[in-house]
Amino acid sequence: LRRAGRTRIESTAEADAGWRKRIDDYAAATLFCRADSWYMSANMPGKVRQMINYPMGIPDYLAQWRASAQAGYAGFDIA
């Protein structure tokens, strides 16, 4: 960002929705969804019940970031 004279990066609404779906789909195949756990935000009254951490691990997270970077930071608006 600095080298390009940019100061802001924000994920797009479409990327946010895709990221949420990815986590929801993964979580649905685990036992996490069946527990009243803070992992599922079950301890927060009024909050949507959904996994609040990234369950796929750091290697997968970094792979997702690298793929976005290689595609010109696809899924992000840069200003």
C-alpha positions, -999 to +999 in steps of 0.1 A: +000+000+000+027+025+010+047+019-022+016+025-043+007+056-023-024+040-010-037+043+026-067+020+028-078-015+021-112-029+027-129-062+018-158-060-006-193-071+005-192-100-020-159-112-005-173-109+030-203-130+021-181-156+004-157-157+034-187-162+058-202-189+036-168-207+035-166-207+073-203-216+077-200-246+053-169-258+071-184-255+105-216-273+094-195-304+089-182-303+125-196-308+160-190-271+168-225-263+155-241-287+179-226-271+210-236-240+230-201-226+229-185-192+226-170-206+194-205-204+179-212-170+197-238-188+218-228-168+248-239-135+231-276-129+235-291-116+202-261-125+181-265-147+151-253-182+159-222-187+138-186-197+142-166-166+152-130-179+146-113-192+115-114-230+119-094-240+088-060-231+103-032-207+096-018-225+065-052-223+048-057-186+059-023-177+044-031-197+012-063-176+008-044-144+013-017-154-012-043-163-038-059-129-033-026-111-036-016-130-068-050-120-083-043-083-076-059-084-041-092-098-055-120-092-030-106-059-017-111-023-025-079-003-023-078+035-020 
